Amino acid sequence: MKLPAYFLKHPVIAIILNAMIVIIGLLCFDTLSLREYPEVHFPTVSIITTYPNASAELVESSVTNIIEDQVAGVKGIETITSDSKHGMSFINITFQNGISMDSSLIAIREALGLARPQLPQEVKEPVVQRSTAADGMPFIVLSLTSSSMDFAALTHYANLNLKNALRSIKGISSADVWGQPYTYEVILDPKKMYAFGVNADQVLDALQASNLSLPVGKFQNEVPTTLNAELKNISDYENLVIKEKNFSDPKHKQYPVFLKDVADIALRTDDKQFRVHINGKPGLAIAINRTDDGNPLDVSMLVQKQVAEFKKNLPEGLKLSIISDQADFIRASLSNIKSAIFEAIVFVLLIVFLFLRNIKATLIPLVTIPISLVGSFIFLKIFGFSINLMTLMAMVLAVGLVVDDAIVVLENIQRHIDEGVPVREAARKGSTEIGFAIIAMTFTLASVYAPLAFISGTVGQLFTEFAVALAGSVFISGAVALTLSPLMCAHTLRAHTAKTKPSKKLDIDQFLAKTTRAYSHILTRVIQYRKSCALIVLGTFSIIFILTQLLPSEMAPKEDRNLIGVYLPPIPGKDIEAMDEKIKMVEKILQPNTATEAQTMLAFMGDWGGNVVLPLKPQSERKRSAAEIVDMTLNSIHPVIELICIPMTCRT
């Protein structure tokens, strides 16, 4: 093969070519998005329907079942799951891989159009949306506490001063305040309603009609004017006219019936729908979610800066802190992978040096490693992928693969030098002889991992970027071995550089010679007993096949993400007060078990049930893993489960 000889004659071209790979790779690295895992597209559509004040049973029979019957005929549906709650219907539709989501959305909307006449008139228009984000904890959770404000005032302050500032941060998709807002409570008096001839529907219609803002033209054809009929204070609610009553008197006058005549109105804190506990006490939390393309590390850093700015201007008595930040786990994972890459490079170099026993010769495969790893970013950019744990893991594995081609070139050139061939001629002759072998090795290694990119389903989406990163680095290593490695050998190696003076303590040459003789002896025996060896191989494969059938399988191993949680399902027939009591019981159980290992304790509850979340300290700062804490927590909660007769699950 003449390609290595060409680059030996034109060393500037070889250097420029490899420098271009590094420069383009670094430019691609600067523009690649950063994620924890590759972007996985779940072909799932959600249908959310609101039926105000309806029970879960009525929602299921009057809404959920009707919609399910209509959408079941849409092409490409794999599964349909539904959840009917008080006043809400949730239907999740999962499609088969390869189905066009755009056409599926159109088909679902057409099916909903057929189902709409069959639904009760009080049902709101169903909302159809793609399900892109998985359920779970928000990306960042902030806590806001006060020693002077009540929870309604605290919620109002967070909505007014914190929420919009957080939403404006680059990479933030939403910032939701989990608190207890102010609400006007209207308590109707049945006796007064009967006396005035007023029913609940009339009160509701009057309240809805009063909450209007209508344009009424321009004052003197210049100033835009709006008719604002919104109720803003208790006085407005009290003086709201419900109807006009015709009392029997000689003059038959019409007297208005005001809301205050039939009801008591008060401004209260709404704690009947949603509650939050922080460290066992009522509190307020701000849940922050990032966009799909937002860099998690940058988003976390910007949120931390914004929180620091908030703290400078907070009123006296208010305290703002970060409860949970999922970027901490990502930082720790990336740090571990960086350490793994460094350790892999060190071990590879030590092994190469052990066999070559020459520092200059060891530098030749060393140069291949950074060029190949940086060059793999080019392939990630071409295919629109990202830098994530899977691609970085591929680079860890690639460290041991990309040096193979350079070592083969180096060994063959060194063999000619040991035979007395001049160094430059040995570089040309040795690299030319194995040029096609290098190409075959490169394509063989790449072909082993490339098929991972063609796996379908969720697993395929996870490992496609892994395969591209690994195969790309192998391709680059082959190019380096054919262009730069022969040139470095010609300018680095010297005659008989591999010969070293024997050491009395450890003679590597003698050890390698003994190893070679032992291998030759074993190989001779294997050839003599071919049938027996073949039976051993078949038996080994049979045992491996049996073990693979017995071993449990899962898509990904469990990992310690510094987060554990307990979920309590809703209590049938009970309000949020009953759930609050159960949450407090669980908090008391968890508190002593995690006093030294949890950063804080967050609990939130609503009509779906209750959750208690424990963001744990980093693994280096605690003695037990998350799985061990979960096991101990289950043992502690088990007696309480029988006591309160509520099934609980503890999950990481």
C-alpha distance (Angstrom), angle and dihedral (degrees) to the residues before:
residue distance angle dihedral
M1 . . .
K2 3.82 . .
L3 3.82 99.3 .
P4 3.85 96.5 89.4
A5 3.82 90.0 46.0
Y6 3.82 89.8 54.2
F7 3.79 92.5 55.2
L8 3.81 90.6 45.9
K9 3.80 88.1 57.5
H10 3.80 91.9 44.2
P11 3.82 105.5 38.7
V12 3.83 93.6 164.0
I13 3.81 90.9 61.9
A14 3.82 90.9 50.5
I15 3.80 92.2 50.3
I16 3.82 93.4 45.5
L17 3.81 91.7 47.8
N18 3.81 93.2 53.6
A19 3.81 91.8 41.5
M20 3.80 88.9 54.0
I21 3.81 90.0 52.6
V22 3.81 90.0 53.4
I23 3.83 94.9 44.7
I24 3.81 94.8 46.4
G25 3.80 90.1 44.9
L26 3.81 91.7 53.0
L27 3.81 90.9 48.2
C28 3.81 89.8 51.1
F29 3.80 90.1 47.7
D30 3.79 90.1 55.2
T31 3.83 91.8 54.1
L32 3.81 99.5 40.5
S33 3.79 116.9 105.5
L34 3.79 119.5 -119.2
R35 3.80 120.8 -130.2
E36 3.75 138.2 162.2
Y37 3.80 92.4 -126.5
P38 3.82 133.7 1.9
E39 3.77 115.8 -77.9
V40 3.79 107.4 -90.7
H41 3.81 118.0 -163.3
F42 3.78 113.6 -148.8
P43 3.83 110.1 -160.5
T44 3.80 91.7 -138.3
V45 3.79 130.7 136.5
S46 3.81 125.2 -166.3
I47 3.81 126.4 -151.5
I48 3.81 114.1 -161.5
T49 3.80 118.2 -171.3
T50 3.80 126.9 -179.2
Y51 3.81 122.3 -147.8
P52 3.82 105.2 176.7
N53 3.82 117.4 -132.9
A54 3.82 93.6 -5.7
S55 3.79 120.5 137.4
A56 3.79 121.2 -118.4
E57 3.82 91.2 -106.0
L58 3.81 92.4 51.9
V59 3.81 91.6 46.6
E60 3.80 90.7 52.6
S61 3.81 96.0 48.1
S62 3.82 99.2 38.1
V63 3.82 101.6 34.6
T64 3.80 117.2 10.8
N65 3.80 98.4 46.6
I66 3.82 93.3 46.0
I67 3.82 93.6 50.0
E68 3.82 92.3 45.0
D69 3.81 91.2 53.2
Q70 3.80 91.8 53.0
V71 3.83 99.0 44.3
A72 3.82 94.1 43.2
G73 3.80 89.6 83.3
V74 3.81 95.0 58.8
K75 3.79 111.4 117.6
G76 3.81 119.8 -107.4
I77 3.82 99.4 21.2
E78 3.79 113.8 150.3
T79 3.81 102.7 177.8
I80 3.81 138.2 0.2
T81 3.80 120.4 -158.1
S82 3.78 126.4 177.9
D83 3.77 139.2 -171.5
S84 3.79 122.1 -164.6
K85 3.79 117.7 -162.1
H86 3.77 137.2 165.9
G87 3.79 104.0 -56.1
M88 3.83 95.1 -15.1
S89 3.79 137.8 86.4
F90 3.82 121.2 -163.2
I91 3.80 120.6 -170.3
N92 3.81 121.8 179.5
I93 3.80 118.8 -164.8
T94 3.80 119.9 -166.0
F95 3.81 117.6 -161.5
Q96 3.77 130.4 -155.9
N97 3.78 117.8 -96.6
G98 3.78 114.0 -90.0
I99 3.81 95.0 30.1
S100 3.80 114.4 132.2
M101 3.79 106.7 -112.5
D102 3.81 93.1 -158.2
S103 3.81 93.3 58.0
S104 3.81 90.1 41.9
L105 3.80 91.7 54.3
I106 3.80 90.2 51.0
A107 3.81 90.8 50.0
I108 3.81 92.0 49.3
R109 3.80 92.3 50.0
E110 3.81 89.5 50.6
A111 3.82 89.8 51.2
L112 3.81 90.1 49.6
G113 3.79 88.9 51.7
L114 3.80 88.8 58.1
A115 3.81 91.7 46.4
R116 3.83 96.1 47.7
P117 3.85 97.0 80.0
Q118 3.81 89.5 53.4
L119 3.81 93.8 55.2
P120 3.82 122.9 89.0
Q121 3.81 114.9 -92.4
E122 3.81 91.7 -118.0
V123 3.82 91.3 62.1
K124 3.80 114.0 105.5
E125 3.78 121.6 -128.0
P126 3.84 109.1 -77.6
V127 3.80 115.1 -109.9
V128 3.82 117.2 -137.9
Q129 3.79 119.6 -162.7
R130 3.76 140.4 156.5
S131 3.78 114.6 -104.5
T132 3.80 104.8 -130.1
A133 3.78 104.1 149.7
A134 3.76 123.5 63.2
D135 3.76 121.2 -128.4
G136 3.78 115.9 -100.7
M137 3.76 144.1 85.0
P138 3.81 118.3 -20.5
F139 3.78 117.7 -104.3
I140 3.82 92.4 -107.7
V141 3.80 129.4 10.8
L142 3.81 122.3 -162.3
S143 3.79 126.0 -166.9
L144 3.80 124.9 -147.4
T145 3.80 119.4 -166.6
S146 3.79 132.9 172.4
S147 3.77 137.2 -168.5
S148 3.82 92.9 -158.5
M149 3.83 109.4 32.8
D150 3.80 126.6 71.9
F151 3.80 118.5 -128.1
A152 3.78 95.5 -98.6
A153 3.79 91.7 53.2
L154 3.79 89.6 44.8
T155 3.81 90.9 51.9
H156 3.79 90.8 48.2
Y157 3.82 90.6 50.5
A158 3.82 92.2 49.8
N159 3.81 92.7 49.0
L160 3.79 92.2 46.7
N161 3.82 102.7 41.0
L162 3.80 110.1 17.7
K163 3.80 110.5 29.7
N164 3.81 100.1 63.9
A165 3.80 93.1 42.6
L166 3.81 90.3 54.6
R167 3.81 93.1 45.5
S168 3.81 90.4 54.6
I169 3.82 92.1 61.0
K170 3.79 113.5 109.7
G171 3.79 111.0 -102.1
I172 3.83 96.1 21.5
S173 3.80 115.5 122.1
S174 3.81 99.1 179.3
A175 3.79 142.5 -0.7
D176 3.80 112.8 -164.2
V177 3.79 124.1 -171.6
W178 3.80 111.8 -136.9
G179 3.78 100.7 -159.0
Q180 3.76 146.2 105.0
P181 3.81 111.0 -83.8
Y182 3.78 128.0 -161.6
T183 3.79 115.4 -90.0
Y184 3.79 135.0 180.0
E185 3.78 109.6 -122.2
V186 3.82 116.6 -154.0
I187 3.81 112.8 -166.9
L188 3.80 111.6 -169.3
D189 3.81 121.4 -145.0
P190 3.84 109.2 -141.5
K191 3.80 93.9 -157.9
K192 3.80 93.9 52.7
M193 3.80 90.8 44.3
Y194 3.80 89.9 54.2
A195 3.79 91.8 47.5
F196 3.80 92.7 52.2
G197 3.80 95.0 38.0
V198 3.80 94.6 -118.2
N199 3.79 126.1 143.2
A200 3.82 130.9 -162.8
D201 3.82 93.8 -104.4
Q202 3.80 91.1 59.2
V203 3.80 90.8 51.6
L204 3.79 91.5 48.8
D205 3.82 92.4 47.8
A206 3.81 90.9 49.7
L207 3.81 92.0 50.6
Q208 3.80 92.3 48.7
A209 3.81 93.1 46.2
S210 3.80 91.7 50.9
N211 3.80 94.8 55.8
L212 3.83 95.4 78.2
S213 3.78 138.0 122.8
L214 3.80 112.3 -171.3
P215 3.82 131.7 177.7
V216 3.82 111.7 -120.5
G217 3.79 100.9 -178.2
K218 3.81 130.8 -102.5
F219 3.76 129.5 -40.2
Q220 3.83 107.3 -121.8
N221 3.83 85.9 -9.9
E222 3.80 90.3 -73.0
V223 3.81 114.4 70.6
P224 3.85 116.3 60.6
T225 3.79 109.4 -128.2
T226 3.80 129.7 -158.3
L227 3.79 128.6 -163.6
N228 3.80 103.5 -136.0
A229 3.80 112.5 -167.1
E230 3.82 97.0 164.2
L231 3.80 119.3 136.3
K232 3.80 108.1 -122.2
N233 3.80 107.0 168.1
I234 3.79 142.7 19.2
S235 3.79 91.9 -92.7
D236 3.80 90.8 57.9
Y237 3.80 90.6 51.9
E238 3.80 93.3 46.2
N239 3.82 92.9 51.3
L240 3.79 94.9 46.3
V241 3.81 109.4 127.0
I242 3.80 111.9 -128.3
K243 3.83 98.5 179.2
E244 3.77 142.3 -36.6
K245 3.81 115.2 -98.7
N246 3.80 120.0 -148.4
F247 3.81 105.0 -146.4
S248 3.79 118.2 -162.9
D249 3.78 105.8 -108.1
P250 3.81 134.3 128.6
K251 3.78 93.6 -94.2
H252 3.89 96.7 43.4
K253 3.75 93.3 -138.8
Q254 3.83 123.0 -179.3
Y255 3.81 114.8 -124.4
P256 3.80 121.5 -165.9
V257 3.80 120.1 -122.2
F258 3.78 111.2 -141.9
L259 3.78 126.9 -156.2
K260 3.81 90.4 -115.4
D261 3.80 88.0 60.5
V262 3.80 93.0 64.7
A263 3.82 104.7 22.9
D264 3.78 146.1 37.8
I265 3.82 114.2 -124.0
A266 3.81 124.2 -159.5
L267 3.81 137.4 164.5
R268 3.79 106.5 -124.5
T269 3.78 142.0 161.9
D270 3.79 112.8 -95.3
D271 3.80 105.5 -130.0
K272 3.80 97.3 143.6
Q273 3.81 97.2 86.4
F274 3.80 105.8 36.4
R275 3.80 137.2 12.1
V276 3.79 135.5 -179.1
H277 3.80 129.8 -158.6
I278 3.79 123.4 -165.0
N279 3.80 114.4 -166.4
G280 3.79 89.6 -16.2
K281 3.80 95.7 -51.5
P282 3.83 129.6 97.6
G283 3.79 110.7 -92.2
L284 3.78 147.5 146.4
A285 3.80 128.3 -101.0
I286 3.80 133.6 -169.6
A287 3.82 114.2 -147.1
I288 3.81 114.4 -153.0
N289 3.81 123.1 -166.8
R290 3.77 125.1 -173.8
T291 3.79 129.7 -140.3
D292 3.80 120.6 -99.6
D293 3.81 92.1 -108.1
G294 3.80 96.1 40.7
N295 3.80 116.5 118.8
P296 3.84 102.9 -119.1
L297 3.80 94.4 -149.5
D298 3.80 93.2 48.7
V299 3.82 91.8 45.6
S300 3.80 90.9 50.6
M301 3.79 91.9 48.8
L302 3.83 92.5 48.8
V303 3.81 91.7 48.5
Q304 3.80 90.8 50.4
K305 3.80 90.4 51.4
Q306 3.80 91.0 48.5
V307 3.81 91.3 49.4
A308 3.80 89.2 51.8
E309 3.82 88.7 52.9
F310 3.80 91.0 48.8
K311 3.79 91.5 53.1
K312 3.80 91.2 58.0
N313 3.82 91.9 59.3
L314 3.81 103.0 33.1
P315 3.81 115.9 126.1
E316 3.77 117.2 -109.1
G317 3.79 112.5 -78.5
L318 3.83 96.4 27.0
K319 3.79 121.3 114.4
L320 3.82 124.0 -168.5
S321 3.81 121.5 -170.5
I322 3.82 141.2 158.9
I323 3.81 111.5 -107.5
S324 3.79 100.1 178.8
D325 3.81 133.1 9.9
Q326 3.80 117.5 178.2
A327 3.80 89.8 -164.3
D328 3.83 87.8 75.2
F329 3.80 89.9 68.3
I330 3.80 90.9 46.7
R331 3.80 90.8 50.8
A332 3.79 90.9 50.5
S333 3.82 91.7 47.7
L334 3.80 93.0 49.3
S335 3.80 90.4 47.2
N336 3.81 90.5 52.3
I337 3.80 91.6 49.6
K338 3.80 91.8 48.6
S339 3.79 88.5 52.2
A340 3.81 89.8 47.7
I341 3.82 91.5 52.4
F342 3.80 91.1 49.4
E343 3.81 92.2 47.1
A344 3.81 91.1 47.7
I345 3.80 91.2 52.4
V346 3.81 91.5 49.0
F347 3.81 93.8 49.3
V348 3.81 92.6 45.9
L349 3.79 91.3 51.1
L350 3.81 92.3 47.5
I351 3.79 91.4 51.7
V352 3.80 92.4 46.3
F353 3.80 90.9 48.0
L354 3.82 90.4 47.5
F355 3.80 90.9 59.9
L356 3.82 99.4 33.4
R357 3.82 95.7 37.8
N358 3.79 91.2 -160.7
I359 3.80 125.7 104.6
K360 3.81 95.7 -153.4
A361 3.79 91.7 49.6
T362 3.80 90.1 49.6
L363 3.82 91.0 56.8
I364 3.81 91.0 64.0
P365 3.84 96.7 69.2
L366 3.82 88.5 34.5
V367 3.82 91.0 66.2
T368 3.81 89.8 53.0
I369 3.81 93.0 62.4
P370 3.84 101.1 63.9
I371 3.81 93.2 38.2
S372 3.81 92.2 52.0
L373 3.80 94.9 44.3
V374 3.79 93.8 47.1
G375 3.81 90.7 43.9
S376 3.80 91.1 56.2
F377 3.83 88.0 68.3
I378 3.81 87.4 68.8
F379 3.81 91.1 62.6
L380 3.80 91.4 46.2
K381 3.79 89.6 53.4
I382 3.80 93.7 46.4
F383 3.81 92.1 54.1
G384 3.80 94.2 41.4
F385 3.79 95.3 -114.5
S386 3.80 130.6 143.8
I387 3.78 142.1 -129.9
N388 3.79 107.4 -96.5
L389 3.77 142.0 139.9
M390 3.81 92.0 -79.4
T391 3.81 95.6 53.0
L392 3.80 92.0 43.5
M393 3.80 89.7 49.9
A394 3.80 87.5 53.0
M395 3.80 88.7 55.3
V396 3.80 90.6 52.5
L397 3.81 89.1 56.3
A398 3.78 91.5 41.9
V399 3.81 92.1 60.8
G400 3.80 90.0 74.5
L401 3.80 94.0 42.5
V402 3.78 104.3 46.8
V403 3.82 93.6 60.0
D404 3.82 93.4 58.9
D405 3.80 96.4 81.3
A406 3.79 93.2 46.1
I407 3.82 91.8 47.9
V408 3.82 91.7 51.2
V409 3.82 90.7 51.0
L410 3.80 90.8 45.7
E411 3.82 94.3 49.6
N412 3.80 94.2 48.3
I413 3.80 92.6 48.6
Q414 3.82 90.4 46.4
R415 3.81 89.4 52.1
H416 3.80 91.2 57.9
I417 3.81 91.1 45.9
D418 3.82 90.4 52.8
E419 3.82 88.1 52.3
G420 3.81 89.4 58.9
V421 3.81 100.5 -99.9
P422 3.85 113.7 144.8
V423 3.80 112.8 -98.5
R424 3.80 98.0 -113.7
E425 3.78 93.0 44.1
A426 3.81 89.8 46.5
A427 3.82 89.9 52.9
R428 3.79 91.4 51.3
K429 3.78 95.6 43.0
G430 3.80 96.5 41.6
S431 3.82 96.1 47.7
T432 3.81 92.9 43.8
E433 3.80 92.3 52.4
I434 3.79 94.7 55.9
G435 3.82 100.0 32.2
F436 3.81 93.5 109.4
A437 3.80 90.2 41.8
I438 3.83 89.4 57.0
I439 3.80 90.4 50.8
A440 3.82 90.4 48.7
M441 3.82 91.4 49.1
T442 3.80 91.7 48.8
F443 3.79 94.6 50.7
T444 3.80 91.6 42.7
L445 3.81 93.0 54.6
A446 3.80 92.1 43.3
S447 3.81 91.9 48.3
V448 3.81 90.4 56.2
Y449 3.82 92.9 60.8
A450 3.80 102.7 26.1
P451 3.86 94.2 77.7
L452 3.82 88.3 65.3
A453 3.80 86.4 73.3
F454 3.82 90.4 64.0
I455 3.81 97.3 55.5
S456 3.79 110.2 118.7
G457 3.76 128.4 -138.6
T458 3.78 130.9 30.1
V459 3.82 93.3 -40.9
G460 3.78 90.1 54.2
Q461 3.81 91.9 51.9
L462 3.80 89.7 51.8
F463 3.80 96.8 49.2
T464 3.80 100.7 36.4
E465 3.80 92.7 83.9
F466 3.80 89.9 44.0
A467 3.81 90.5 55.2
V468 3.81 94.5 45.8
A469 3.82 93.1 49.2
L470 3.80 92.8 48.4
A471 3.80 96.3 43.3
G472 3.82 90.9 44.4
S473 3.79 93.1 53.9
V474 3.82 90.0 49.0
F475 3.82 90.9 52.3
I476 3.79 91.0 50.9
S477 3.82 91.1 48.8
G478 3.80 89.7 54.9
A479 3.81 90.8 52.0
V480 3.82 90.7 49.1
A481 3.81 91.3 49.3
L482 3.81 91.2 54.3
T483 3.80 97.5 42.8
L484 3.81 114.2 24.9
S485 3.81 105.2 21.2
P486 3.86 96.1 63.7
L487 3.80 89.7 47.2
M488 3.82 91.8 51.3
C489 3.82 90.8 47.3
A490 3.80 90.7 52.4
H491 3.83 91.8 53.5
T492 3.81 99.7 34.2
L493 3.80 110.1 38.1
R494 3.77 122.8 78.3
A495 3.77 131.6 -166.2
H496 3.82 112.4 -71.0
T497 3.82 92.5 -3.0
A498 3.77 90.4 148.9
K499 3.83 91.9 61.1
T500 3.77 114.4 95.9
K501 3.74 132.5 174.1
P502 3.77 112.0 -91.7
S503 3.76 116.0 -103.9
K504 3.77 121.4 -137.5
K505 3.78 91.5 -146.8
L506 3.80 99.1 46.5
D507 3.78 127.0 3.4
I508 3.81 106.6 -166.6
D509 3.81 92.2 -173.1
Q510 3.78 92.3 56.2
F511 3.79 91.3 46.3
L512 3.80 92.1 50.6
A513 3.80 90.6 46.2
K514 3.81 91.0 52.6
T515 3.80 90.3 47.3
T516 3.81 90.2 51.4
R517 3.79 92.5 50.1
A518 3.81 91.7 48.0
Y519 3.80 91.3 50.2
S520 3.82 90.8 48.5
H521 3.78 90.2 51.4
I522 3.82 93.0 49.2
L523 3.80 91.4 46.8
T524 3.80 90.6 52.1
R525 3.80 91.4 51.8
V526 3.82 91.3 48.2
I527 3.80 90.9 53.6
Q528 3.81 90.5 49.7
Y529 3.82 92.7 52.8
R530 3.77 100.3 38.9
K531 3.80 96.7 148.9
S532 3.79 94.1 50.5
C533 3.80 91.2 48.0
A534 3.79 90.6 49.0
L535 3.81 90.6 53.2
I536 3.80 90.5 49.2
V537 3.79 90.5 51.5
L538 3.82 91.9 48.8
G539 3.80 90.9 48.0
T540 3.80 91.0 49.9
F541 3.80 92.0 51.1
S542 3.81 90.4 48.4
I543 3.80 91.5 52.6
I544 3.81 90.5 47.6
F545 3.80 91.2 50.9
I546 3.81 91.7 50.2
L547 3.80 92.2 48.6
T548 3.80 92.0 50.1
Q549 3.79 89.2 55.5
L550 3.80 92.5 49.8
L551 3.79 97.9 45.8
P552 3.83 117.0 89.6
S553 3.81 116.5 -111.9
E554 3.80 132.1 -143.9
M555 3.78 135.9 162.9
A556 3.82 94.9 -119.3
P557 3.81 133.7 2.2
K558 3.78 120.8 -106.3
E559 3.76 114.7 -94.2
D560 3.77 135.2 -163.1
R561 3.81 104.3 -115.1
N562 3.81 94.9 172.0
L563 3.80 90.2 -109.6
I564 3.80 134.1 100.7
G565 3.78 130.7 169.5
V566 3.80 145.4 -174.5
Y567 3.80 122.0 -142.1
L568 3.80 124.0 -156.3
P569 3.82 117.0 -166.4
P570 3.81 118.9 -134.9
I571 3.80 117.7 -82.1
P572 3.83 110.1 -120.7
G573 3.79 112.1 -120.4
K574 3.82 94.3 5.3
D575 3.78 130.9 109.0
I576 3.79 129.6 -134.4
E577 3.80 92.0 -82.9
A578 3.81 90.7 68.9
M579 3.80 90.6 48.2
D580 3.81 89.8 49.5
E581 3.81 90.1 56.2
K582 3.80 92.1 50.9
I583 3.80 91.3 47.7
K584 3.80 90.1 53.0
M585 3.80 90.3 52.4
V586 3.79 91.5 52.8
E587 3.82 91.3 46.1
K588 3.80 90.6 54.9
I589 3.79 90.1 51.7
L590 3.80 94.5 47.6
Q591 3.77 97.1 44.0
P592 3.86 99.2 73.1
N593 3.81 93.3 38.8
T594 3.81 93.5 55.6
A595 3.80 102.4 27.1
T596 3.80 92.1 119.0
E597 3.82 99.6 30.7
A598 3.80 106.6 44.3
Q599 3.78 123.4 75.9
T600 3.79 93.5 -153.4
M601 3.80 141.8 -28.7
L602 3.80 123.1 -113.9
A603 3.81 123.3 -172.4
F604 3.79 127.5 177.3
M605 3.78 130.2 174.4
G606 3.79 139.8 -175.1
D607 3.77 141.8 141.4
W608 3.82 90.6 -50.9
G609 3.83 92.4 60.4
G610 3.77 130.3 -100.5
N611 3.80 138.9 -59.2
V612 3.78 130.3 -160.5
V613 3.81 112.4 -165.2
L614 3.79 126.1 -169.3
P615 3.82 116.2 -164.9
L616 3.80 101.8 -156.1
K617 3.75 128.4 -146.4
P618 3.84 117.9 -102.0
Q619 3.79 114.0 -73.6
S620 3.80 91.6 -109.7
E621 3.82 90.1 60.5
R622 3.83 98.8 51.0
K623 3.76 134.6 59.0
R624 3.81 99.3 -143.4
S625 3.77 130.9 57.7
A626 3.80 122.5 -123.8
A627 3.83 90.3 -105.1
E628 3.82 91.4 54.4
I629 3.80 91.2 49.1
V630 3.82 89.7 49.8
D631 3.83 91.8 50.7
M632 3.80 91.9 50.6
T633 3.79 90.7 45.0
L634 3.80 91.2 53.6
N635 3.79 90.6 51.1
S636 3.81 89.7 51.5
I637 3.80 95.5 45.8
H638 3.82 96.1 44.0
P639 3.83 95.7 83.2
V640 3.80 90.4 45.9
I641 3.80 90.8 52.9
E642 3.79 90.1 61.5
L643 3.81 90.6 44.7
I644 3.79 97.5 53.5
C645 3.84 95.0 30.0
I646 3.81 93.7 -134.7
P647 3.81 121.8 128.2
M648 3.78 112.0 -125.6
T649 3.75 133.1 -174.7
C650 3.78 127.0 -159.4
R651 3.78 114.7 -152.7
T652 3.78 139.1 175.4
